[in-house]
C-alpha cells in the first residue's frame, strides 16, 4: 500500500460506535440483569457521559 485512504478511514470511523451508544446498551443490559440498576444508570449519566462525551468514538484496542 502506497498511502492512506482518507475517505476509507472516514467511512470505517462511521462504523465505530460512539461512547453514548455503548453506554445506552450497558444501561439497557443493567436494567434487565441487575436488581438495582439505578446506581449504574446514575454513574454513567452523571460522570461518564459528560466526561467522555456523547459523540466521542470508541477506538479498538
mmCIF file of the N, C-alpha and C atoms, coordinates in Angstrom:
data_MODEL
# 
_entry.id   MODEL 
# 
loop_
_atom_site.group_PDB 
_atom_site.id 
_atom_site.type_symbol 
_atom_site.label_atom_id 
_atom_site.label_alt_id 
_atom_site.label_comp_id 
_atom_site.label_asym_id 
_atom_site.label_entity_id 
_atom_site.label_seq_id 
_atom_site.pdbx_PDB_ins_code 
_atom_site.Cartn_x 
_atom_site.Cartn_y 
_atom_site.Cartn_z 
_atom_site.occupancy 
_atom_site.B_iso_or_equiv 
_atom_site.pdbx_formal_charge 
_atom_site.auth_seq_id 
_atom_site.auth_comp_id 
_atom_site.auth_asym_id 
_atom_site.auth_atom_id 
_atom_site.pdbx_PDB_model_num 
ATOM 1   N N  . UNK A 1 1  ? 0.851   -1.162 0.000  1.00 0.00 ? 1  UNK A N  1 
ATOM 2   C CA . UNK A 1 1  ? 0.000   0.000  0.000  1.00 0.00 ? 1  UNK A CA 1 
ATOM 3   C C  . UNK A 1 1  ? 0.903   1.233  0.000  1.00 0.00 ? 1  UNK A C  1 
ATOM 4   N N  . UNK A 1 2  ? 0.570   2.191  -0.839 1.00 0.00 ? 2  UNK A N  1 
ATOM 5   C CA . UNK A 1 2  ? 1.424   3.357  -1.004 1.00 0.00 ? 2  UNK A CA 1 
ATOM 6   C C  . UNK A 1 2  ? 1.039   4.528  -0.109 1.00 0.00 ? 2  UNK A C  1 
ATOM 7   N N  . UNK A 1 3  ? -0.154  4.556  0.359  1.00 0.00 ? 3  UNK A N  1 
ATOM 8   C CA . UNK A 1 3  ? -0.568  5.674  1.203  1.00 0.00 ? 3  UNK A CA 1 
ATOM 9   C C  . UNK A 1 3  ? -1.900  5.380  1.857  1.00 0.00 ? 3  UNK A C  1 
ATOM 10  N N  . UNK A 1 4  ? -2.282  6.293  2.686  1.00 0.00 ? 4  UNK A N  1 
ATOM 11  C CA . UNK A 1 4  ? -3.545  6.123  3.397  1.00 0.00 ? 4  UNK A CA 1 
ATOM 12  C C  . UNK A 1 4  ? -4.709  6.483  2.486  1.00 0.00 ? 4  UNK A C  1 
ATOM 13  N N  . UNK A 1 5  ? -5.845  5.939  2.789  1.00 0.00 ? 5  UNK A N  1 
ATOM 14  C CA . UNK A 1 5  ? -7.068  6.249  2.056  1.00 0.00 ? 5  UNK A CA 1 
ATOM 15  C C  . UNK A 1 5  ? -7.982  7.037  2.989  1.00 0.00 ? 5  UNK A C  1 
ATOM 16  N N  . UNK A 1 6  ? -7.886  8.367  2.971  1.00 0.00 ? 6  UNK A N  1 
ATOM 17  C CA . UNK A 1 6  ? -8.645  9.170  3.930  1.00 0.00 ? 6  UNK A CA 1 
ATOM 18  C C  . UNK A 1 6  ? -10.149 8.924  3.873  1.00 0.00 ? 6  UNK A C  1 
ATOM 19  N N  . UNK A 1 7  ? -10.691 8.754  2.680  1.00 0.00 ? 7  UNK A N  1 
ATOM 20  C CA . UNK A 1 7  ? -12.123 8.511  2.564  1.00 0.00 ? 7  UNK A CA 1 
ATOM 21  C C  . UNK A 1 7  ? -12.490 7.169  3.191  1.00 0.00 ? 7  UNK A C  1 
ATOM 22  N N  . UNK A 1 8  ? -11.674 6.169  2.946  1.00 0.00 ? 8  UNK A N  1 
ATOM 23  C CA . UNK A 1 8  ? -11.915 4.858  3.544  1.00 0.00 ? 8  UNK A CA 1 
ATOM 24  C C  . UNK A 1 8  ? -11.819 4.903  5.055  1.00 0.00 ? 8  UNK A C  1 
ATOM 25  N N  . UNK A 1 9  ? -10.859 5.668  5.571  1.00 0.00 ? 9  UNK A N  1 
ATOM 26  C CA . UNK A 1 9  ? -10.720 5.810  7.019  1.00 0.00 ? 9  UNK A CA 1 
ATOM 27  C C  . UNK A 1 9  ? -11.954 6.464  7.620  1.00 0.00 ? 9  UNK A C  1 
ATOM 28  N N  . UNK A 1 10 ? -12.489 7.486  6.957  1.00 0.00 ? 10 UNK A N  1 
ATOM 29  C CA . UNK A 1 10 ? -13.679 8.171  7.468  1.00 0.00 ? 10 UNK A CA 1 
ATOM 30  C C  . UNK A 1 10 ? -14.899 7.258  7.430  1.00 0.00 ? 10 UNK A C  1 
ATOM 31  N N  . UNK A 1 11 ? -14.989 6.446  6.393  1.00 0.00 ? 11 UNK A N  1 
ATOM 32  C CA . UNK A 1 11 ? -16.120 5.510  6.316  1.00 0.00 ? 11 UNK A CA 1 
ATOM 33  C C  . UNK A 1 11 ? -16.041 4.477  7.430  1.00 0.00 ? 11 UNK A C  1 
ATOM 34  N N  . UNK A 1 12 ? -14.839 3.946  7.663  1.00 0.00 ? 12 UNK A N  1 
ATOM 35  C CA . UNK A 1 12 ? -14.666 2.973  8.743  1.00 0.00 ? 12 UNK A CA 1 
ATOM 36  C C  . UNK A 1 12 ? -14.950 3.608  10.088 1.00 0.00 ? 12 UNK A C  1 
ATOM 37  N N  . UNK A 1 13 ? -14.563 4.867  10.257 1.00 0.00 ? 13 UNK A N  1 
ATOM 38  C CA . UNK A 1 13 ? -14.798 5.553  11.525 1.00 0.00 ? 13 UNK A CA 1 
ATOM 39  C C  . UNK A 1 13 ? -16.290 5.689  11.788 1.00 0.00 ? 13 UNK A C  1 
ATOM 40  N N  . UNK A 1 14 ? -17.071 5.849  10.737 1.00 0.00 ? 14 UNK A N  1 
ATOM 41  C CA . UNK A 1 14 ? -18.516 5.945  10.897 1.00 0.00 ? 14 UNK A CA 1 
ATOM 42  C C  . UNK A 1 14 ? -19.141 4.660  11.417 1.00 0.00 ? 14 UNK A C  1 
ATOM 43  N N  . UNK A 1 15 ? -18.461 3.537  11.231 1.00 0.00 ? 15 UNK A N  1 
ATOM 44  C CA . UNK A 1 15 ? -18.961 2.258  11.713 1.00 0.00 ? 15 UNK A CA 1 
ATOM 45  C C  . UNK A 1 15 ? -18.648 2.031  13.187 1.00 0.00 ? 15 UNK A C  1 
ATOM 46  N N  . UNK A 1 16 ? -17.703 2.772  13.725 1.00 0.00 ? 16 UNK A N  1 
ATOM 47  C CA . UNK A 1 16 ? -17.312 2.636  15.125 1.00 0.00 ? 16 UNK A CA 1 
ATOM 48  C C  . UNK A 1 16 ? -18.365 3.328  15.983 1.00 0.00 ? 16 UNK A C  1 
ATOM 49  N N  . UNK A 1 17 ? -18.901 2.641  16.996 1.00 0.00 ? 17 UNK A N  1 
ATOM 50  C CA . UNK A 1 17 ? -19.944 3.260  17.810 1.00 0.00 ? 17 UNK A CA 1 
ATOM 51  C C  . UNK A 1 17 ? -19.393 4.377  18.694 1.00 0.00 ? 17 UNK A C  1 
ATOM 52  N N  . UNK A 1 18 ? -20.262 5.294  19.046 1.00 0.00 ? 18 UNK A N  1 
ATOM 53  C CA . UNK A 1 18 ? -19.881 6.339  19.990 1.00 0.00 ? 18 UNK A CA 1 
ATOM 54  C C  . UNK A 1 18 ? -19.985 5.774  21.401 1.00 0.00 ? 18 UNK A C  1 
ATOM 55  N N  . UNK A 1 19 ? -19.363 6.466  22.351 1.00 0.00 ? 19 UNK A N  1 
ATOM 56  C CA . UNK A 1 19 ? -19.467 6.008  23.731 1.00 0.00 ? 19 UNK A CA 1 
ATOM 57  C C  . UNK A 1 19 ? -20.916 6.046  24.196 1.00 0.00 ? 19 UNK A C  1 
ATOM 58  N N  . UNK A 1 20 ? -21.676 7.036  23.765 1.00 0.00 ? 20 UNK A N  1 
ATOM 59  C CA . UNK A 1 20 ? -23.075 7.146  24.182 1.00 0.00 ? 20 UNK A CA 1 
ATOM 60  C C  . UNK A 1 20 ? -23.884 5.933  23.724 1.00 0.00 ? 20 UNK A C  1 
ATOM 61  N N  . UNK A 1 21 ? -23.603 5.428  22.534 1.00 0.00 ? 21 UNK A N  1 
ATOM 62  C CA . UNK A 1 21 ? -24.315 4.246  22.040 1.00 0.00 ? 21 UNK A CA 1 
ATOM 63  C C  . UNK A 1 21 ? -23.987 3.015  22.885 1.00 0.00 ? 21 UNK A C  1 
ATOM 64  N N  . UNK A 1 22 ? -22.731 2.841  23.198 1.00 0.00 ? 22 UNK A N  1 
ATOM 65  C CA . UNK A 1 22 ? -22.317 1.703  24.020 1.00 0.00 ? 22 UNK A CA 1 
ATOM 66  C C  . UNK A 1 22 ? -22.853 1.859  25.442 1.00 0.00 ? 22 UNK A C  1 
ATOM 67  N N  . UNK A 1 23 ? -22.844 3.079  25.956 1.00 0.00 ? 23 UNK A N  1 
ATOM 68  C CA . UNK A 1 23 ? -23.370 3.326  27.298 1.00 0.00 ? 23 UNK A CA 1 
ATOM 69  C C  . UNK A 1 23 ? -24.853 2.988  27.359 1.00 0.00 ? 23 UNK A C  1 
ATOM 70  N N  . UNK A 1 24 ? -25.595 3.329  26.315 1.00 0.00 ? 24 UNK A N  1 
ATOM 71  C CA . UNK A 1 24 ? -27.025 3.003  26.292 1.00 0.00 ? 24 UNK A CA 1 
ATOM 72  C C  . UNK A 1 24 ? -27.241 1.496  26.290 1.00 0.00 ? 24 UNK A C  1 
ATOM 73  N N  . UNK A 1 25 ? -26.413 0.768  25.570 1.00 0.00 ? 25 UNK A N  1 
ATOM 74  C CA . UNK A 1 25 ? -26.505 -0.694 25.584 1.00 0.00 ? 25 UNK A CA 1 
ATOM 75  C C  . UNK A 1 25 ? -26.218 -1.226 26.986 1.00 0.00 ? 25 UNK A C  1 
ATOM 76  N N  . UNK A 1 26 ? -25.240 -0.638 27.650 1.00 0.00 ? 26 UNK A N  1 
ATOM 77  C CA . UNK A 1 26 ? -24.888 -1.056 29.008 1.00 0.00 ? 26 UNK A CA 1 
ATOM 78  C C  . UNK A 1 26 ? -26.047 -0.771 29.967 1.00 0.00 ? 26 UNK A C  1 
ATOM 79  N N  . UNK A 1 27 ? -26.668 0.389  29.818 1.00 0.00 ? 27 UNK A N  1 
ATOM 80  C CA . UNK A 1 27 ? -27.809 0.745  30.670 1.00 0.00 ? 27 UNK A CA 1 
ATOM 81  C C  . UNK A 1 27 ? -28.962 -0.229 30.435 1.00 0.00 ? 27 UNK A C  1 
ATOM 82  N N  . UNK A 1 28 ? -29.259 -0.529 29.182 1.00 0.00 ? 28 UNK A N  1 
ATOM 83  C CA . UNK A 1 28 ? -30.334 -1.478 28.872 1.00 0.00 ? 28 UNK A CA 1 
ATOM 84  C C  . UNK A 1 28 ? -30.047 -2.847 29.484 1.00 0.00 ? 28 UNK A C  1 
ATOM 85  N N  . UNK A 1 29 ? -28.800 -3.277 29.392 1.00 0.00 ? 29 UNK A N  1 
ATOM 86  C CA . UNK A 1 29 ? -28.401 -4.557 29.973 1.00 0.00 ? 29 UNK A CA 1 
ATOM 87  C C  . UNK A 1 29 ? -28.543 -4.519 31.496 1.00 0.00 ? 29 UNK A C  1 
ATOM 88  N N  . UNK A 1 30 ? -28.124 -3.430 32.108 1.00 0.00 ? 30 UNK A N  1 
ATOM 89  C CA . UNK A 1 30 ? -28.208 -3.303 33.562 1.00 0.00 ? 30 UNK A CA 1 
ATOM 90  C C  . UNK A 1 30 ? -29.662 -3.339 34.027 1.00 0.00 ? 30 UNK A C  1 
ATOM 91  N N  . UNK A 1 31 ? -30.549 -2.708 33.274 1.00 0.00 ? 31 UNK A N  1 
ATOM 92  C CA . UNK A 1 31 ? -31.962 -2.671 33.666 1.00 0.00 ? 31 UNK A CA 1 
ATOM 93  C C  . UNK A 1 31 ? -32.604 -4.054 33.627 1.00 0.00 ? 31 UNK A C  1 
ATOM 94  N N  . UNK A 1 32 ? -32.116 -4.924 32.771 1.00 0.00 ? 32 UNK A N  1 
ATOM 95  C CA . UNK A 1 32 ? -32.709 -6.259 32.688 1.00 0.00 ? 32 UNK A CA 1 
ATOM 96  C C  . UNK A 1 32 ? -32.017 -7.266 33.598 1.00 0.00 ? 32 UNK A C  1 
ATOM 97  N N  . UNK A 1 33 ? -30.745 -7.051 33.923 1.00 0.00 ? 33 UNK A N  1 
ATOM 98  C CA . UNK A 1 33 ? -29.990 -8.065 34.656 1.00 0.00 ? 33 UNK A CA 1 
ATOM 99  C C  . UNK A 1 33 ? -29.627 -7.705 36.089 1.00 0.00 ? 33 UNK A C  1 
ATOM 100 N N  . UNK A 1 34 ? -29.799 -6.463 36.488 1.00 0.00 ? 34 UNK A N  1 
ATOM 101 C CA . UNK A 1 34 ? -29.445 -6.071 37.846 1.00 0.00 ? 34 UNK A CA 1 
ATOM 102 C C  . UNK A 1 34 ? -30.705 -5.838 38.666 1.00 0.00 ? 34 UNK A C  1 
ATOM 103 N N  . UNK A 1 35 ? -30.608 -6.133 39.960 1.00 0.00 ? 35 UNK A N  1 
ATOM 104 C CA . UNK A 1 35 ? -31.753 -5.881 40.830 1.00 0.00 ? 35 UNK A CA 1 
ATOM 105 C C  . UNK A 1 35 ? -31.980 -4.388 41.021 1.00 0.00 ? 35 UNK A C  1 
ATOM 106 N N  . UNK A 1 36 ? -30.887 -3.634 41.109 1.00 0.00 ? 36 UNK A N  1 
ATOM 107 C CA . UNK A 1 36 ? -30.985 -2.189 41.310 1.00 0.00 ? 36 UNK A CA 1 
ATOM 108 C C  . UNK A 1 36 ? -30.101 -1.477 40.288 1.00 0.00 ? 36 UNK A C  1 
ATOM 109 N N  . UNK A 1 37 ? -30.602 -1.239 39.108 1.00 0.00 ? 37 UNK A N  1 
ATOM 110 C CA . UNK A 1 37 ? -29.788 -0.614 38.061 1.00 0.00 ? 37 UNK A CA 1 
ATOM 111 C C  . UNK A 1 37 ? -29.611 0.895  38.232 1.00 0.00 ? 37 UNK A C  1 
ATOM 112 N N  . UNK A 1 38 ? -30.272 1.480  39.214 1.00 0.00 ? 38 UNK A N  1 
ATOM 113 C CA . UNK A 1 38 ? -30.211 2.935  39.386 1.00 0.00 ? 38 UNK A CA 1 
ATOM 114 C C  . UNK A 1 38 ? -28.789 3.437  39.584 1.00 0.00 ? 38 UNK A C  1 
ATOM 115 N N  . UNK A 1 39 ? -27.984 2.681  40.322 1.00 0.00 ? 39 UNK A N  1 
ATOM 116 C CA . UNK A 1 39 ? -26.601 3.108  40.563 1.00 0.00 ? 39 UNK A CA 1 
ATOM 117 C C  . UNK A 1 39 ? -25.795 3.136  39.265 1.00 0.00 ? 39 UNK A C  1 
ATOM 118 N N  . UNK A 1 40 ? -25.946 2.111  38.460 1.00 0.00 ? 40 UNK A N  1 
ATOM 119 C CA . UNK A 1 40 ? -25.233 2.053  37.182 1.00 0.00 ? 40 UNK A CA 1 
ATOM 120 C C  . UNK A 1 40 ? -25.666 3.186  36.274 1.00 0.00 ? 40 UNK A C  1 
ATOM 121 N N  . UNK A 1 41 ? -26.966 3.395  36.164 1.00 0.00 ? 41 UNK A N  1 
ATOM 122 C CA . UNK A 1 41 ? -27.500 4.463  35.317 1.00 0.00 ? 41 UNK A CA 1 
ATOM 123 C C  . UNK A 1 41 ? -27.005 5.817  35.806 1.00 0.00 ? 41 UNK A C  1 
ATOM 124 N N  . UNK A 1 42 ? -27.024 6.025  37.105 1.00 0.00 ? 42 UNK A N  1 
ATOM 125 C CA . UNK A 1 42 ? -26.580 7.297  37.676 1.00 0.00 ? 42 UNK A CA 1 
ATOM 126 C C  . UNK A 1 42 ? -25.101 7.555  37.395 1.00 0.00 ? 42 UNK A C  1 
ATOM 127 N N  . UNK A 1 43 ? -24.261 6.558  37.586 1.00 0.00 ? 43 UNK A N  1 
ATOM 128 C CA . UNK A 1 43 ? -22.827 6.730  37.327 1.00 0.00 ? 43 UNK A CA 1 
ATOM 129 C C  . UNK A 1 43 ? -22.550 7.061  35.866 1.00 0.00 ? 43 UNK A C  1 
ATOM 130 N N  . UNK A 1 44 ? -23.210 6.349  34.981 1.00 0.00 ? 44 UNK A N  1 
ATOM 131 C CA . UNK A 1 44 ? -22.982 6.582  33.549 1.00 0.00 ? 44 UNK A CA 1 
ATOM 132 C C  . UNK A 1 44 ? -23.440 7.971  33.146 1.00 0.00 ? 44 UNK A C  1 
ATOM 133 N N  . UNK A 1 45 ? -24.659 8.352  33.546 1.00 0.00 ? 45 UNK A N  1 
ATOM 134 C CA . UNK A 1 45 ? -25.204 9.637  33.099 1.00 0.00 ? 45 UNK A CA 1 
ATOM 135 C C  . UNK A 1 45 ? -24.579 10.829 33.814 1.00 0.00 ? 45 UNK A C  1 
ATOM 136 N N  . UNK A 1 46 ? -24.151 10.643 35.060 1.00 0.00 ? 46 UNK A N  1 
ATOM 137 C CA . UNK A 1 46 ? -23.595 11.762 35.826 1.00 0.00 ? 46 UNK A CA 1 
ATOM 138 C C  . UNK A 1 46 ? -22.118 11.990 35.550 1.00 0.00 ? 46 UNK A C  1 
ATOM 139 N N  . UNK A 1 47 ? -21.350 10.914 35.456 1.00 0.00 ? 47 UNK A N  1 
ATOM 140 C CA . UNK A 1 47 ? -19.903 11.059 35.362 1.00 0.00 ? 47 UNK A CA 1 
ATOM 141 C C  . UNK A 1 47 ? -19.316 10.700 33.990 1.00 0.00 ? 47 UNK A C  1 
ATOM 142 N N  . UNK A 1 48 ? -19.698 9.560  33.455 1.00 0.00 ? 48 UNK A N  1 
ATOM 143 C CA . UNK A 1 48 ? -19.038 9.070  32.247 1.00 0.00 ? 48 UNK A CA 1 
ATOM 144 C C  . UNK A 1 48 ? -19.447 9.810  30.980 1.00 0.00 ? 48 UNK A C  1 
ATOM 145 N N  . UNK A 1 49 ? -20.748 9.979  30.760 1.00 0.00 ? 49 UNK A N  1 
ATOM 146 C CA . UNK A 1 49 ? -21.169 10.669 29.539 1.00 0.00 ? 49 UNK A CA 1 
ATOM 147 C C  . UNK A 1 49 ? -20.660 12.108 29.469 1.00 0.00 ? 49 UNK A C  1 
ATOM 148 N N  . UNK A 1 50 ? -20.745 12.901 30.544 1.00 0.00 ? 50 UNK A N  1 
ATOM 149 C CA . UNK A 1 50 ? -20.196 14.260 30.446 1.00 0.00 ? 50 UNK A CA 1 
ATOM 150 C C  . UNK A 1 50 ? -18.679 14.282 30.234 1.00 0.00 ? 50 UNK A C  1 
ATOM 151 N N  . UNK A 1 51 ? -17.963 13.343 30.829 1.00 0.00 ? 51 UNK A N  1 
ATOM 152 C CA . UNK A 1 51 ? -16.505 13.326 30.723 1.00 0.00 ? 51 UNK A CA 1 
ATOM 153 C C  . UNK A 1 51 ? -16.042 12.816 29.362 1.00 0.00 ? 51 UNK A C  1 
ATOM 154 N N  . UNK A 1 52 ? -16.618 11.726 28.904 1.00 0.00 ? 52 UNK A N  1 
ATOM 155 C CA . UNK A 1 52 ? -16.170 11.095 27.667 1.00 0.00 ? 52 UNK A CA 1 
ATOM 156 C C  . UNK A 1 52 ? -16.894 11.618 26.447 1.00 0.00 ? 52 UNK A C  1 
ATOM 157 N N  . UNK A 1 53 ? -17.936 12.350 26.664 1.00 0.00 ? 53 UNK A N  1 
ATOM 158 C CA . UNK A 1 53 ? -18.648 12.952 25.547 1.00 0.00 ? 53 UNK A CA 1 
ATOM 159 C C  . UNK A 1 53 ? -19.662 12.033 24.911 1.00 0.00 ? 53 UNK A C  1 
ATOM 160 N N  . UNK A 1 54 ? -20.645 12.655 24.325 1.00 0.00 ? 54 UNK A N  1 
ATOM 161 C CA . UNK A 1 54 ? -21.706 11.886 23.687 1.00 0.00 ? 54 UNK A CA 1 
ATOM 162 C C  . UNK A 1 54 ? -21.363 11.541 22.249 1.00 0.00 ? 54 UNK A C  1 
ATOM 163 N N  . UNK A 1 55 ? -20.388 12.221 21.670 1.00 0.00 ? 55 UNK A N  1 
ATOM 164 C CA . UNK A 1 55 ? -20.065 11.955 20.271 1.00 0.00 ? 55 UNK A CA 1 
ATOM 165 C C  . UNK A 1 55 ? -18.689 11.319 20.085 1.00 0.00 ? 55 UNK A C  1 
ATOM 166 N N  . UNK A 1 56 ? -17.955 11.118 21.159 1.00 0.00 ? 56 UNK A N  1 
ATOM 167 C CA . UNK A 1 56 ? -16.622 10.519 21.043 1.00 0.00 ? 56 UNK A CA 1 
ATOM 168 C C  . UNK A 1 56 ? -16.733 9.064  20.606 1.00 0.00 ? 56 UNK A C  1 
ATOM 169 N N  . UNK A 1 57 ? -15.967 8.712  19.620 1.00 0.00 ? 57 UNK A N  1 
ATOM 170 C CA . UNK A 1 57 ? -15.982 7.347  19.097 1.00 0.00 ? 57 UNK A CA 1 
ATOM 171 C C  . UNK A 1 57 ? -15.057 6.463  19.933 1.00 0.00 ? 57 UNK A C  1 
ATOM 172 N N  . UNK A 1 58 ? -15.437 5.208  20.051 1.00 0.00 ? 58 UNK A N  1 
ATOM 173 C CA . UNK A 1 58 ? -14.624 4.238  20.773 1.00 0.00 ? 58 UNK A CA 1 
ATOM 174 C C  . UNK A 1 58 ? -13.625 3.647  19.787 1.00 0.00 ? 58 UNK A C  1 
ATOM 175 N N  . UNK A 1 59 ? -12.361 3.663  20.142 1.00 0.00 ? 59 UNK A N  1 
ATOM 176 C CA . UNK A 1 59 ? -11.325 3.115  19.268 1.00 0.00 ? 59 UNK A CA 1 
ATOM 177 C C  . UNK A 1 59 ? -10.974 1.711  19.734 1.00 0.00 ? 59 UNK A C  1 
ATOM 178 N N  . UNK A 1 60 ? -10.819 0.787  18.801 1.00 0.00 ? 60 UNK A N  1 
ATOM 179 C CA . UNK A 1 60 ? -10.470 -0.579 19.194 1.00 0.00 ? 60 UNK A CA 1 
ATOM 180 C C  . UNK A 1 60 ? -9.085  -0.624 19.830 1.00 0.00 ? 60 UNK A C  1 
ATOM 181 N N  . UNK A 1 61 ? -8.924  -1.526 20.739 1.00 0.00 ? 61 UNK A N  1 
ATOM 182 C CA . UNK A 1 61 ? -7.662  -1.664 21.456 1.00 0.00 ? 61 UNK A CA 1 
ATOM 183 C C  . UNK A 1 61 ? -6.736  -2.549 20.674 1.00 0.00 ? 61 UNK A C  1 
# 
